[in-house]
Amino acid sequence: MMAKKRVQFLINPISGGKKKKGLAKLIQRHLNSEMFDADFKETAYATHASELTKEALANQFDLIVAVGGDGTINEVAKELLNTAVPMAIVPEGSGNGLARYLGIPSDVAQAIKRINQYKLSTIDSGLMNGHAFFNIAGMGFDALISDRFAENTTRGPLGYTKVVLQEISKYQAQRYLLDIDGQKLEREAFMISIANSPQYGNNAYVAPGASAHDGLLDVCIIKPFPIFQLPVMIYHLFSRTAHQSEYVEIIKGKQIVITRTTSGPVHLDGEPHQLDRTLHIEVLPASLKVVS
């Protein structure tokens, strides 16, 4: 008989504005106890999931499961980059962009069934000035929104929409110099998204052709657009036709340098960071093992 795999579940109790009471028991009920020996920990603050992942690696766990949103996944995944230990996901965030791309069900019982099947694949990752991301990173308007959303008491899609509506009419587009695998461009942009997978979450597709399995990142340049075009832009996002908009330019690349007018906010998988004026971005092909 094969030895059981030791699995560490890391639960973010506040992700997605959802209550997690009884979640560990629900997971235990559906997890195959003949295959897995499970341990559960809750995160208590930002960066805690990273610390707990390092601990789990030191204690030789065989699988780490991120129970949360894209921010929790980012914290876990960056510690597992280029290791033999895979990550699994139980999607409990606001958008669940990476989980949706990987086809992981949002229903907890179904997500655990996926873990029981234990099918492994590898996905690409991205680095921005040495900081890892796995779904989408960006600058401009969406980075500002991530920054404001982090301060907001209302979580979930409602809180996000509220912040967007507060900020969009006063936001000024910025100028950017881009070098994508040696191709040099200058653009005025409302925002620039660097996509490893196609969607932010909630089926909003900024880069419909992006793939975390192709060794490339999709640089999505959203040009300034008149405010009356906002409903059309939103339609493009949710109908997977962003690439058809006259205000969107998408270029695939491996090595990307973006120079902004000043240092300032970016987001990595929806989490806000302050980074330098010049951003060095690269893809790390097949660098993370995932259960999908």
LOLUM-464030 format. One record per residue (C-alpha): residue number from 1; x, y, z. Coordinates in nm, 4 decimals, m for minus. Layout:
N
(koldren NUM; (X; Y; Z));
...
This chain:
292
(koldren 1; (0.0000; 0.0000; 0.0000));
(koldren 2; (0.1313; 0.3471; m0.0924));
(koldren 3; (0.2140; 0.5906; 0.1870));
(koldren 4; (m0.0387; 0.8685; 0.2314));
(koldren 5; (0.0496; 1.2103; 0.0974));
(koldren 6; (0.0788; 1.4776; 0.3649));
(koldren 7; (m0.1297; 1.7757; 0.2587));
(koldren 8; (m0.1279; 2.1214; 0.4168));
(koldren 9; (m0.4457; 2.3267; 0.3680));
(koldren 10; (m0.3952; 2.7019; 0.4130));
(koldren 11; (m0.7285; 2.8792; 0.4594));
(koldren 12; (m0.7639; 3.2565; 0.4202));
(koldren 13; (m1.0612; 3.3287; 0.6506));
(koldren 14; (m1.1488; 3.6665; 0.4907));
(koldren 15; (m1.0948; 3.6046; 0.1161));
(koldren 16; (m1.3843; 3.6920; m0.1139));
(koldren 17; (m1.5881; 3.8290; 0.1767));
(koldren 18; (m1.7115; 3.4730; 0.2449));
(koldren 19; (m1.7378; 3.3123; 0.5887));
(koldren 20; (m1.5229; 2.9990; 0.6226));
(koldren 21; (m1.6752; 2.8505; 0.9395));
(koldren 22; (m1.6965; 2.4732; 0.9054));
(koldren 23; (m1.4882; 2.4736; 0.5859));
(koldren 24; (m1.2152; 2.2464; 0.7263));
(koldren 25; (m1.4802; 1.9877; 0.8274));
(koldren 26; (m1.6393; 2.0059; 0.4815));
(koldren 27; (m1.2997; 1.9508; 0.3190));
(koldren 28; (m1.2244; 1.6554; 0.5516));
(koldren 29; (m1.5593; 1.4993; 0.4613));
(koldren 30; (m1.4805; 1.4955; 0.0871));
(koldren 31; (m1.1033; 1.4385; 0.0921));
(koldren 32; (m0.9903; 1.0819; 0.0223));
(koldren 33; (m0.8515; 0.9817; 0.3637));
(koldren 34; (m0.6843; 0.6726; 0.2175));
(koldren 35; (m0.4726; 0.8972; m0.0076));
(koldren 36; (m0.4187; 1.2036; 0.2083));
(koldren 37; (m0.3288; 1.2934; 0.5630));
(koldren 38; (m0.4530; 1.6529; 0.6008));
(koldren 39; (m0.3494; 1.9402; 0.8248));
(koldren 40; (m0.5319; 2.2769; 0.8367));
(koldren 41; (m0.4056; 2.6247; 0.9173));
(koldren 42; (m0.5692; 2.9670; 0.8853));
(koldren 43; (m0.3840; 3.2759; 0.7720));
(koldren 44; (m0.3961; 3.5698; 1.0113));
(koldren 45; (m0.2391; 3.8557; 0.8122));
(koldren 46; (m0.0913; 3.9479; 0.4726));
(koldren 47; (0.2226; 3.7388; 0.3912));
(koldren 48; (0.1160; 3.4717; 0.6443));
(koldren 49; (0.0319; 3.2210; 0.3682));
(koldren 50; (0.3906; 3.2587; 0.2383));
(koldren 51; (0.5328; 3.1961; 0.5856));
(koldren 52; (0.3104; 2.8917; 0.6397));
(koldren 53; (0.4089; 2.7536; 0.2968));
(koldren 54; (0.7792; 2.7815; 0.3886));
(koldren 55; (0.7031; 2.5971; 0.7140));
(koldren 56; (0.5142; 2.3241; 0.5271));
(koldren 57; (0.8094; 2.2799; 0.2875));
(koldren 58; (1.0512; 2.2548; 0.5820));
(koldren 59; (0.8185; 1.9939; 0.7367));
(koldren 60; (0.8191; 1.7980; 0.4094));
(koldren 61; (0.4516; 1.8160; 0.3192));
(koldren 62; (0.3772; 1.6630; m0.0228));
(koldren 63; (0.1054; 1.9069; m0.1326));
(koldren 64; (0.0052; 2.2605; m0.0323));
(koldren 65; (m0.3535; 2.3727; m0.0917));
(koldren 66; (m0.4377; 2.7434; m0.1165));
(koldren 67; (m0.7941; 2.7973; 0.0082));
(koldren 68; (m0.8653; 3.1570; m0.0913));
(koldren 69; (m0.8437; 3.3978; m0.3843));
(koldren 70; (m0.5698; 3.4965; m0.6287));
(koldren 71; (m0.3779; 3.6853; m0.3568));
(koldren 72; (m0.3605; 3.3769; m0.1324));
(koldren 73; (m0.2661; 3.1628; m0.4327));
(koldren 74; (0.0141; 3.4082; m0.5168));
(koldren 75; (0.1588; 3.3845; m0.1646));
(koldren 76; (0.1597; 3.0044; m0.1700));
(koldren 77; (0.2714; 2.9614; m0.5313));
(koldren 78; (0.5714; 3.1946; m0.5118));
(koldren 79; (0.7227; 2.9713; m0.2410));
(koldren 80; (0.6649; 2.6609; m0.4556));
(koldren 81; (0.8239; 2.8033; m0.7733));
(koldren 82; (1.0705; 2.5587; m0.9262));
(koldren 83; (1.0210; 2.3037; m0.6471));
(koldren 84; (0.8922; 1.9467; m0.6735));
(koldren 85; (0.5984; 2.0235; m0.4422));
(koldren 86; (0.2690; 2.0967; m0.6204));
(koldren 87; (m0.0048; 2.3421; m0.5280));
(koldren 88; (m0.3773; 2.2761; m0.5353));
(koldren 89; (m0.6542; 2.5361; m0.5151));
(koldren 90; (m0.9903; 2.5520; m0.3414));
(koldren 91; (m1.1283; 2.8761; m0.4945));
(koldren 92; (m1.2666; 3.1058; m0.2242));
(koldren 93; (m1.1846; 3.4520; m0.3614));
(koldren 94; (m1.3760; 3.7355; m0.5270));
(koldren 95; (m1.2727; 3.6559; m0.8848));
(koldren 96; (m1.0776; 3.3261; m0.8838));
(koldren 97; (m0.9101; 3.4034; m1.2168));
(koldren 98; (m0.6395; 3.1348; m1.2104));
(koldren 99; (m0.8724; 2.8664; m1.0723));
(koldren 100; (m1.1245; 2.9361; m1.3489));
(koldren 101; (m0.8490; 2.9113; m1.6106));
(koldren 102; (m0.7411; 2.5745; m1.4674));
(koldren 103; (m1.1042; 2.4541; m1.4696));
(koldren 104; (m1.1207; 2.4099; m1.0917));
(koldren 105; (m1.4839; 2.4141; m0.9739));
(koldren 106; (m1.5937; 2.6884; m0.7319));
(koldren 107; (m1.7954; 2.4327; m0.5340));
(koldren 108; (m1.5776; 2.3112; m0.2444));
(koldren 109; (m1.6817; 1.9442; m0.2677));
(koldren 110; (m1.6102; 1.9391; m0.6432));
(koldren 111; (m1.2737; 2.1156; m0.5937));
(koldren 112; (m1.1761; 1.8476; m0.3379));
(koldren 113; (m1.2786; 1.5730; m0.5834));
(koldren 114; (m1.0305; 1.7301; m0.8254));
(koldren 115; (m0.7585; 1.7005; m0.5581));
(koldren 116; (m0.8557; 1.3348; m0.5010));
(koldren 117; (m0.7944; 1.2675; m0.8728));
(koldren 118; (m0.4462; 1.4185; m0.8257));
(koldren 119; (m0.3692; 1.5020; m1.1890));
(koldren 120; (m0.0560; 1.7183; m1.2048));
(koldren 121; (0.0449; 1.9680; m1.4709));
(koldren 122; (0.2965; 2.2514; m1.4844));
(koldren 123; (0.2165; 2.6133; m1.5598));
(koldren 124; (0.4210; 2.9207; m1.6444));
(koldren 125; (0.4761; 3.2067; m1.4021));
(koldren 126; (0.5715; 3.5698; m1.4467));
(koldren 127; (0.8225; 3.7896; m1.2664));
(koldren 128; (0.7990; 4.1678; m1.2353));
(koldren 129; (1.1117; 4.3225; m1.0826));
(koldren 130; (1.1689; 3.9890; m0.9090));
(koldren 131; (0.8111; 3.9574; m0.7738));
(koldren 132; (0.6217; 3.6514; m0.8951));
(koldren 133; (0.2712; 3.6492; m1.0430));
(koldren 134; (0.0676; 3.3615; m1.1810));
(koldren 135; (m0.2541; 3.5078; m1.3233));
(koldren 136; (m0.2350; 3.8779; m1.4197));
(koldren 137; (m0.0157; 4.1707; m1.3207));
(koldren 138; (m0.0780; 4.5275; m1.4238));
(koldren 139; (m0.0226; 4.8985; m1.3978));
(koldren 140; (m0.2303; 5.2078; m1.4565));
(koldren 141; (m0.5995; 5.2132; m1.3723));
(koldren 142; (m0.6334; 4.8535; m1.2492));
(koldren 143; (m0.3294; 4.8960; m1.0200));
(koldren 144; (m0.4889; 5.2085; m0.8734));
(koldren 145; (m0.8124; 5.0135; m0.8187));
(koldren 146; (m0.6244; 4.7277; m0.6441));
(koldren 147; (m0.4628; 4.9867; m0.4193));
(koldren 148; (m0.7992; 5.1483; m0.3324));
(koldren 149; (m0.9795; 4.8120; m0.3048));
(koldren 150; (m0.7243; 4.6930; m0.0463));
(koldren 151; (m0.8350; 4.9842; 0.1773));
(koldren 152; (m1.2061; 4.9172; 0.1165));
(koldren 153; (m1.4199; 4.7471; 0.3812));
(koldren 154; (m1.6641; 4.6035; 0.1222));
(koldren 155; (m1.5108; 4.2889; m0.0328));
(koldren 156; (m1.6303; 4.0898; m0.3337));
(koldren 157; (m1.7496; 4.2152; m0.6766));
(koldren 158; (m1.9778; 4.4830; m0.5239));
(koldren 159; (m1.6906; 4.6525; m0.3416));
(koldren 160; (m1.4735; 4.6326; m0.6521));
(koldren 161; (m1.7410; 4.7892; m0.8755));
(koldren 162; (m1.7934; 5.0680; m0.6239));
(koldren 163; (m1.4233; 5.1613; m0.6292));
(koldren 164; (m1.4123; 5.1520; m1.0133));
(koldren 165; (m1.7087; 5.3902; m1.0407));
(koldren 166; (m1.5544; 5.6276; m0.7854));
(koldren 167; (m1.2227; 5.6510; m0.9715));
(koldren 168; (m1.2859; 5.6077; m1.3451));
(koldren 169; (m1.4064; 5.9568; m1.4382));
(koldren 170; (m1.1057; 6.1317; m1.2802));
(koldren 171; (m0.8288; 5.8921; m1.3874));
(koldren 172; (m0.5673; 6.0278; m1.6314));
(koldren 173; (m0.3971; 5.7991; m1.8860));
(koldren 174; (m0.0161; 5.7664; m1.8627));
(koldren 175; (0.2661; 5.7436; m2.1178));
(koldren 176; (0.4685; 5.4227; m2.1319));
(koldren 177; (0.7790; 5.3082; m2.3190));
(koldren 178; (0.7669; 4.9364; m2.3920));
(koldren 179; (1.0306; 4.6917; m2.5105));
(koldren 180; (0.8752; 4.3523; m2.5895));
(koldren 181; (1.1437; 4.1037; m2.6974));
(koldren 182; (1.3311; 4.3918; m2.8617));
(koldren 183; (1.0242; 4.5514; m3.0246));
(koldren 184; (1.0148; 4.9128; m2.8990));
(koldren 185; (0.6848; 5.1012; m2.8628));
(koldren 186; (0.5610; 5.4210; m2.7035));
(koldren 187; (0.1978; 5.4242; m2.5942));
(koldren 188; (m0.0461; 5.6357; m2.4000));
(koldren 189; (m0.2434; 5.3856; m2.1961));
(koldren 190; (m0.5347; 5.3777; m1.9548));
(koldren 191; (m0.3755; 5.0612; m1.8179));
(koldren 192; (m0.1436; 4.7786; m1.9159));
(koldren 193; (m0.2120; 4.4215; m1.8075));
(koldren 194; (0.0477; 4.1444; m1.8264));
(koldren 195; (m0.1504; 3.8235; m1.8592));
(koldren 196; (m0.0241; 3.4735; m1.7880));
(koldren 197; (m0.3814; 3.3431; m1.8073));
(koldren 198; (m0.6807; 3.4997; m1.9839));
(koldren 199; (m0.9034; 3.6515; m1.7163));
(koldren 200; (m0.9036; 3.8697; m1.4065));
(koldren 201; (m1.1774; 3.6532; m1.2586));
(koldren 202; (m1.5578; 3.6436; m1.2694));
(koldren 203; (m1.5204; 3.5615; m1.6429));
(koldren 204; (m1.3798; 3.9086; m1.7296));
(koldren 205; (m1.1321; 3.8209; m2.0090));
(koldren 206; (m0.8693; 4.0893; m2.0668));
(koldren 207; (m0.6493; 3.8572; m2.2765));
(koldren 208; (m0.8698; 3.5909; m2.4387));
(koldren 209; (m0.5725; 3.4254; m2.6130));
(koldren 210; (m0.3421; 3.4061; m2.3091));
(koldren 211; (m0.2240; 3.0654; m2.1883));
(koldren 212; (m0.0241; 2.9673; m1.8813));
(koldren 213; (0.1162; 2.6780; m2.0862));
(koldren 214; (0.2700; 2.8573; m2.3879));
(koldren 215; (0.5898; 3.0074; m2.2411));
(koldren 216; (0.4643; 3.3595; m2.3237));
(koldren 217; (0.2997; 3.6540; m2.1500));
(koldren 218; (0.0295; 3.8641; m2.3172));
(koldren 219; (0.0919; 4.2390; m2.2889));
(koldren 220; (m0.2535; 4.4000; m2.3078));
(koldren 221; (m0.2431; 4.7743; m2.3718));
(koldren 222; (m0.5758; 4.9407; m2.2996));
(koldren 223; (m0.5698; 5.2794; m2.4709));
(koldren 224; (m0.7615; 5.5828; m2.3403));
(koldren 225; (m1.1283; 5.5582; m2.4358));
(koldren 226; (m1.4211; 5.7983; m2.3984));
(koldren 227; (m1.6259; 5.7320; m2.0841));
(koldren 228; (m1.9408; 5.6651; m2.2919));
(koldren 229; (m1.7543; 5.3633; m2.4358));
(koldren 230; (m1.7289; 5.2005; m2.0896));
(koldren 231; (m2.0338; 4.9702; m2.1387));
(koldren 232; (m1.8834; 4.8526; m2.4724));
(koldren 233; (m1.5461; 4.7865; m2.3040));
(koldren 234; (m1.7213; 4.5871; m2.0316));
(koldren 235; (m1.9123; 4.3923; m2.2986));
(koldren 236; (m1.5801; 4.3053; m2.4697));
(koldren 237; (m1.4366; 4.1808; m2.1381));
(koldren 238; (m1.7271; 3.9481; m2.0654));
(koldren 239; (m1.7750; 3.8238; m2.4229));
(koldren 240; (m1.4034; 3.7302; m2.4617));
(koldren 241; (m1.3636; 3.9830; m2.7448));
(koldren 242; (m1.1265; 4.2381; m2.5835));
(koldren 243; (m0.8788; 4.1801; m2.8690));
(koldren 244; (m1.1429; 4.3055; m3.1165));
(koldren 245; (m1.1737; 4.6483; m2.9519));
(koldren 246; (m1.0072; 4.9431; m3.1268));
(koldren 247; (m0.8854; 5.0525; m2.7827));
(koldren 248; (m0.6998; 4.7268; m2.7071));
(koldren 249; (m0.3623; 4.6097; m2.8393));
(koldren 250; (m0.2235; 4.2705; m2.7330));
(koldren 251; (0.1369; 4.1630; m2.7963));
(koldren 252; (0.2877; 3.8356; m2.6769));
(koldren 253; (0.6407; 3.8277; m2.5365));
(koldren 254; (0.8950; 3.6640; m2.3067));
(koldren 255; (1.1166; 3.9539; m2.1967));
(koldren 256; (0.9379; 4.2844; m2.1409));
(koldren 257; (1.0637; 4.6190; m2.0116));
(koldren 258; (0.8109; 4.8935; m1.9382));
(koldren 259; (0.9195; 5.2433; m1.8376));
(koldren 260; (0.6628; 5.4715; m1.6750));
(koldren 261; (0.6816; 5.8444; m1.6067));
(koldren 262; (0.7152; 5.7802; m1.2303));
(koldren 263; (0.7404; 5.4935; m0.9830));
(koldren 264; (0.4053; 5.3934; m0.8349));
(koldren 265; (0.1431; 5.1246; m0.7886));
(koldren 266; (0.1276; 4.7949; m0.9750));
(koldren 267; (m0.0727; 4.4874; m0.8888));
(koldren 268; (0.0398; 4.1264; m0.8890));
(koldren 269; (m0.2589; 3.8896; m0.9016));
(koldren 270; (m0.4756; 4.1730; m0.7705));
(koldren 271; (m0.2504; 4.2556; m0.4734));
(koldren 272; (m0.1123; 4.6118; m0.4696));
(koldren 273; (0.2622; 4.6858; m0.4619));
(koldren 274; (0.4706; 5.0007; m0.5102));
(koldren 275; (0.7464; 4.9420; m0.7683));
(koldren 276; (1.0079; 5.1443; m0.9564));
(koldren 277; (0.9523; 5.3512; m1.2668));
(koldren 278; (1.1183; 5.0810; m1.4833));
(koldren 279; (0.9594; 4.7366; m1.4734));
(koldren 280; (1.1500; 4.4284; m1.5915));
(koldren 281; (0.9057; 4.1482; m1.6657));
(koldren 282; (0.9830; 3.7922; m1.7754));
(koldren 283; (0.8081; 3.4611; m1.8149));
(koldren 284; (0.9279; 3.1513; m1.6263));
(koldren 285; (0.8076; 2.8619; m1.8440));
(koldren 286; (0.6703; 2.5453; m1.6752));
(koldren 287; (0.7837; 2.6625; m1.3330));
(koldren 288; (0.4953; 2.5638; m1.1033));
(koldren 289; (0.3365; 2.2217; m1.0469));
(koldren 290; (m0.0397; 2.2354; m0.9968));
(koldren 291; (m0.3237; 1.9900; m0.9362));
(koldren 292; (m0.5754; 2.0746; m1.2089));
